[in-house]
Amino acid sequence: MSTTENAIASAEAHSAHTYHPLPVVVATAEGAWMTDVEGRRYLDMLAGYSALNFGHANRRLIDAAKAQLERVTLTSRAFHHDRFAEFCTQLADLCGMEMVLPMNTGAEAVETAVKTARKWGYRVKGVPDGMAKIIVASDNFHGRTTTIISFSTDHEARADFGPYTPGFEIVPYGDLTAMRAAMTENTVAVLLEPIQGEAGVLVPPPGYLPGVRELTRERNVLFIADEIQSGLGRTGKTFACEHEGVVPDMYVLGKALGGGIVPVSAVVSSAAVLGVYRPGEHGSTFGGNPLACAVALEVIAMLRTGEFQQRATELGDHLHQELGLLVGGGAVQTVRGRGLWAGVDIDPGHGTGREISEKLMERRVLVKDTHGSTIRIAPPLVISKEDLDWGLEQLREVLRG
């Protein structure tokens, strides 16, 4: 057996089969390129589901992490450390908010947002105890904890994991009328992805997000934007909500906030919302640790330059123009997305999304399928136009075959 085959066989034998990865074993990576254990190079067109917006082994982020590793990496929240206040201050300012509650993973941040909305509902809005409701959208993906999958409409994510957590109302994504009908005096929040990534990079209809913002203000309901995948430069803006001129009551952030180096997530909101917490009511040993703060502070500094948002805009326009040329030719049915992020619906006659991904892998391009015949394209924002064009040419060649 080859080194690759041995590694895959060992992983299959000794790790739970919660993923179905492509048969490539990465050993090193830099920028938009990854190299496997056999020395073959691959163009990364997934970027760790947007966790690697700034590319693999970004020198600014590596240097920030190395410098902090030599100083202190963990204190727990039992003590203050000298990077924490700066991280919270800078992230709140980037978001135009006042307070930050740091966690580690995206799912932890979503759970934190749910708890925050409920506590705000009871303490501030005056909802009767145990009656708080949160409205979510169908086809959402907010994580895989037991509470989060309780409001998922994905059968694979939900099946055999009950009993499910109550307190959620599911309405169709993009349907403002259905959301209005679902609201009651016990509704404390609406939790949405401004663009649904796992569902196939679904962009809501124009006016939907502003409509949600208006409705939530009208009914004294928190608007929570899950920008874990869509935020921090991916769509050409710091936050996807900005494309619609919308500012939510709460941002849920993760993935790219850790620069692809450490897991960093956060809930960012006003003092009126996050101020409902008292010591002991929520927390995380690793949340806001010194290493995480050091890396995230460098991410924030990089975003402030506007360079990555501009690259996502310019390369994203080019990406969508080129993908648009494939629509109507018999192989591609639809292309959706915003910025350097696209969902491509392949005609089933040309293969499933998995089969297309495998063929692209053979041509040294790595993407990921979702929902049947859809593939997602989301390269690191540092990718060059030449490399992006080469990757798109490999897609054209696969579809010609």
C-alpha positions in Angstrom: 0.0 0.0 0.0 1.1 3.6 -0.7 1.6 6.1 2.1 -1.7 7.7 1.2 -3.5 4.4 1.3 -2.0 3.4 4.7 -2.9 6.8 6.2 -6.5 6.5 5.0 -6.9 2.9 6.1 -5.6 3.8 9.5 -8.0 6.7 9.8 -10.9 4.6 8.7 -10.0 1.9 11.3 -9.4 4.1 14.3 -11.6 7.2 13.9 -15.4 7.5 14.0 -16.8 7.9 10.5 -18.4 11.3 11.0 -16.9 12.6 7.8 -16.5 11.3 4.3 -13.3 13.1 3.2 -11.8 13.0 -0.3 -9.0 10.4 -0.5 -6.1 12.9 -0.2 -3.7 13.1 2.8 -2.3 16.6 3.3 1.1 17.0 4.8 2.0 20.7 4.2 0.3 23.9 2.9 1.0 27.5 2.1 -1.2 30.2 0.7 -3.8 28.6 -1.6 -1.9 25.3 -2.1 -1.6 22.1 -0.2 0.9 19.2 -0.7 0.0 15.6 0.1 2.2 12.9 1.7 3.3 11.8 -1.8 4.5 15.3 -2.8 1.5 16.1 -5.0 0.3 19.7 -4.9 -3.4 20.7 -4.8 -5.2 24.0 -5.2 -7.4 24.5 -2.2 -10.8 25.8 -3.3 -12.5 25.2 0.0 -10.4 27.1 2.5 -11.6 25.0 5.5 -15.2 26.2 5.0 -13.9 29.8 5.2 -11.7 29.1 8.3 -8.7 29.8 6.0 -9.7 33.1 4.5 -6.2 34.4 4.8 -4.5 31.3 3.4 -2.5 28.5 4.8 0.5 29.4 6.9 -0.1 33.1 6.6 3.2 34.7 7.8 1.6 37.5 9.8 -0.6 35.0 11.7 2.1 32.4 12.2 4.4 35.1 13.6 1.7 36.3 16.0 1.1 32.8 17.2 4.8 32.0 17.6 5.4 35.2 19.6 2.5 34.4 22.0 3.6 30.8 22.3 6.8 32.0 23.9 4.9 34.1 26.5 1.7 32.5 27.8 -1.0 30.4 26.1 -3.6 29.8 28.8 -4.7 31.3 32.1 -8.4 30.2 32.1 -10.9 33.0 32.8 -10.0 32.7 36.5 -7.5 35.4 35.9 -7.0 38.3 33.5 -4.3 38.2 30.8 -2.7 41.0 28.9 -4.3 40.2 25.5 -7.9 39.8 26.5 -9.0 43.4 26.9 -7.4 44.4 23.7 -9.1 41.5 21.8 -12.5 42.3 23.2 -12.1 46.1 22.5 -10.8 45.6 18.9 -13.4 43.0 18.0 -16.3 45.0 19.4 -15.1 48.0 17.5 -14.7 46.1 14.2 -18.4 44.9 14.6 -19.7 48.3 15.7 -20.8 46.8 18.9 -19.9 47.1 22.6 -19.2 43.8 24.2 -17.7 40.4 23.3 -18.3 36.9 24.8 -15.4 34.7 23.5 -15.7 31.0 22.9 -13.8 28.4 20.8 -15.8 26.7 18.1 -18.6 28.1 16.0 -21.2 25.7 17.5 -20.2 26.9 21.0 -20.8 30.5 19.8 -24.2 29.6 18.4 -25.1 27.9 21.7 -24.0 31.0 23.5 -26.2 33.1 21.2 -29.2 30.9 22.0 -28.5 31.2 25.8 -28.0 34.9 25.5 -31.2 35.5 23.6 -33.2 33.4 26.1 -31.7 35.2 29.1 -32.3 38.6 27.5 -35.9 37.5 26.8 -36.6 36.6 30.4 -34.7 39.5 32.1 -35.3 42.3 29.7 -38.3 41.6 27.5 -40.3 39.9 30.2 -41.1 36.6 28.6 -42.5 34.1 31.1 -40.0 31.6 32.3 -39.5 28.6 30.1 -41.6 30.1 27.2 -38.9 31.8 25.0 -39.0 31.0 21.3 -36.3 31.5 18.7 -37.2 31.6 14.9 -34.7 29.9 12.6 -34.7 29.1 8.9 -35.1 25.8 7.1 -32.0 24.3 5.5 -29.9 26.1 8.1 -26.5 25.0 9.3 -25.4 26.3 12.7 -23.5 23.4 14.1 -24.0 19.8 15.4 -24.6 20.0 19.1 -27.8 18.4 20.4 -29.6 21.8 20.8 -28.5 23.0 17.3 -29.5 19.8 15.5 -32.9 20.1 17.2 -33.7 23.0 14.8 -32.0 21.5 11.7 -34.1 20.2 8.8 -31.2 18.0 7.6 -32.2 14.4 8.2 -28.6 13.2 8.4 -27.8 15.8 11.1 -31.0 15.0 13.2 -31.8 11.3 12.8 -31.3 9.2 15.9 -30.2 12.1 18.2 -33.5 12.8 19.9 -35.1 13.8 22.2 -34.8 17.2 20.7 -34.5 20.6 22.5 -37.8 22.6 22.3 -38.1 26.3 21.9 -37.5 26.8 18.1 -39.8 27.7 15.2 -38.6 26.8 11.7 -39.8 28.9 8.7 -38.7 28.9 5.1 -35.5 30.8 4.3 -36.3 34.0 2.5 -40.0 34.1 3.4 -40.7 37.2 5.4 -44.4 36.5 5.5 -43.9 33.2 7.2 -41.5 34.7 9.7 -44.0 37.4 10.6 -46.7 34.8 11.1 -44.5 32.7 13.4 -43.7 35.6 15.7 -45.5 35.8 19.1 -45.0 37.8 22.2 -42.7 35.0 23.4 -40.4 35.3 20.5 -37.0 36.5 21.7 -34.8 36.2 18.6 -34.4 35.4 14.9 -31.3 33.4 14.1 -30.2 33.4 10.5 -27.2 32.9 8.2 -27.1 36.0 5.9 -26.0 33.5 3.3 -26.6 29.8 3.9 -23.3 28.0 3.2 -24.0 24.3 3.8 -27.3 24.6 2.0 -25.4 25.4 -1.2 -24.4 29.1 -0.8 -28.0 30.3 -0.9 -28.3 34.1 -1.1 -31.6 35.4 0.2 -33.9 37.5 -2.0 -33.2 41.2 -2.1 -34.9 43.0 0.7 -35.2 40.0 2.9 -32.5 40.8 5.5 -33.7 44.5 5.7 -37.2 43.1 6.2 -36.1 40.9 9.0 -34.3 43.8 10.6 -37.4 46.0 10.4 -39.7 43.2 11.7 -37.4 42.3 14.6 -37.2 46.0 15.7 -41.0 46.3 15.4 -41.6 43.3 17.6 -38.8 43.8 20.1 -36.9 40.7 19.0 -33.2 40.2 18.7 -31.8 39.7 15.2 -28.8 37.3 15.4 -26.6 37.0 12.3 -24.6 33.8 12.1 -21.6 35.1 10.1 -19.3 32.1 11.0 -18.8 31.2 7.3 -20.0 34.4 5.6 -18.2 36.9 7.7 -14.6 38.4 7.9 -14.1 39.2 4.3 -15.5 36.2 2.4 -18.2 38.1 0.6 -16.3 41.2 -0.2 -17.5 43.0 3.0 -16.3 42.4 6.5 -19.8 41.0 7.2 -22.3 39.7 4.6 -25.1 41.7 6.3 -23.4 44.9 5.0 -24.4 44.1 1.4 -28.0 44.8 2.5 -27.1 47.7 4.8 -28.2 45.7 7.8 -26.7 45.8 11.3 -28.0 42.9 13.5 -28.3 43.0 17.3 -25.7 40.2 17.6 -23.0 38.7 15.4 -21.9 35.1 15.8 -18.3 34.7 14.6 -15.9 31.9 14.2 -13.8 30.1 11.6 -11.6 32.8 10.0 -11.4 34.6 13.4 -8.8 32.0 14.3 -6.9 32.4 11.1 -6.9 28.7 10.5 -4.5 28.3 13.4 -6.6 28.0 16.5 -10.3 27.7 17.1 -11.7 31.1 18.0 -15.3 32.1 18.1 -17.3 34.9 19.7 -20.7 36.5 20.2 -20.6 40.2 19.8 -23.4 42.5 20.8 -24.5 45.5 22.8 -24.0 46.0 26.5 -27.8 45.9 26.8 -27.8 42.3 25.5 -24.6 40.8 26.8 -24.9 42.7 30.0 -27.5 40.3 31.2 -24.8 37.8 32.3 -23.5 37.5 35.8 -20.4 35.5 36.9 -21.0 31.7 36.8 -23.9 31.8 34.3 -21.7 31.0 31.2 -18.1 30.5 30.4 -15.3 28.5 28.8 -11.9 27.5 30.1 -10.2 28.1 26.7 -12.5 30.9 25.5 -10.5 34.0 25.0 -7.2 32.4 25.9 -4.0 34.4 25.2 -3.0 32.4 22.1 -6.5 32.8 20.6 -6.5 36.5 21.3 -3.1 37.1 19.8 -4.1 35.4 16.5 -7.5 37.0 16.4 -6.0 40.4 17.0 -3.8 40.0 14.0 -6.9 38.8 12.0 -8.7 42.0 13.0 -5.7 44.2 12.1 -5.6 42.5 8.6 -9.3 43.1 8.1 -8.9 46.8 8.9 -6.7 47.3 5.9 -9.6 46.4 3.5 -7.2 44.5 1.4 -9.0 41.1 1.8 -12.4 42.5 1.3 -11.3 44.2 -1.9 -9.7 40.9 -3.1 -12.9 39.0 -2.4 -14.8 41.6 -4.3 -12.6 41.7 -7.4 -11.8 38.0 -7.6 -15.4 37.2 -6.7 -16.7 39.2 -9.6 -14.3 37.3 -11.9 -15.3 34.0 -10.4 -19.0 34.6 -10.8 -18.5 35.9 -14.4 -16.6 32.8 -15.4 -19.0 30.4 -13.6 -21.9 32.2 -15.2 -20.6 31.3 -18.6 -21.0 27.6 -17.7 -24.8 28.0 -17.1 -27.0 26.9 -19.9 -24.4 24.7 -21.6 -25.9 21.5 -20.2 -23.5 20.8 -17.4 -24.2 23.6 -14.9 -27.8 24.5 -13.9 -27.3 27.3 -11.5 -24.6 29.4 -9.9 -25.2 31.3 -6.6 -23.1 33.2 -4.2 -21.4 36.5 -3.3 -17.8 37.5 -3.3 -15.2 34.7 -3.4 -17.9 32.1 -2.6 -20.1 30.1 -4.9 -22.5 27.2 -5.0 -22.6 25.4 -8.3 -25.5 23.1 -9.2 -24.2 20.4 -11.6 -26.7 18.7 -13.9 -27.2 15.3 -12.3 -26.5 13.7 -15.7 -22.8 14.8 -15.3 -22.5 13.2 -11.9 -23.1 13.9 -8.2 -21.3 16.6 -6.4 -19.1 13.9 -4.8 -18.2 12.5 -8.2 -17.3 16.0 -9.6 -15.2 16.7 -6.5 -13.3 13.4 -7.0 -12.6 14.2 -10.6 -11.4 17.6 -9.7 -9.1 16.1 -7.1 -7.6 13.9 -9.8 -6.8 17.2 -11.6 -5.3 18.6 -8.3 -8.2 20.9 -7.3 -9.9 20.4 -4.0 -13.6 21.4 -3.5 -16.4 19.9 -1.5 -19.9 18.7 -2.4 -23.1 19.4 -0.6 -26.7 18.3 -1.2 -26.5 16.0 -4.1 -25.1 17.6 -7.2 -23.9 20.9 -5.7 -20.3 21.8 -5.2 -19.0 24.7 -3.2 -16.1 27.0 -4.3 -14.5 29.1 -1.6 -10.7 29.5 -2.1 -8.5 31.5 0.4 -8.8 35.2 -0.3 -5.1 35.3 -1.0 -5.4 33.1 -4.1 -4.0 34.7 -7.2 -6.1 35.4 -10.3 -3.9 33.0 -12.3 -4.4 30.2 -9.8 -8.1 30.8 -9.7 -8.3 30.7 -13.5 -6.3 27.5 -13.5 -8.7 25.9 -11.0 -11.7 27.1 -13.1 -10.2 25.6 -16.2 -9.9 22.2 -14.4 -13.6 22.5 -13.6 -14.4 23.2 -17.3 -12.4 20.2 -18.3 -14.2 17.9 -15.9 -17.5 19.1 -17.1 -16.5 18.6 -20.7 -15.7 15.0 -19.9 
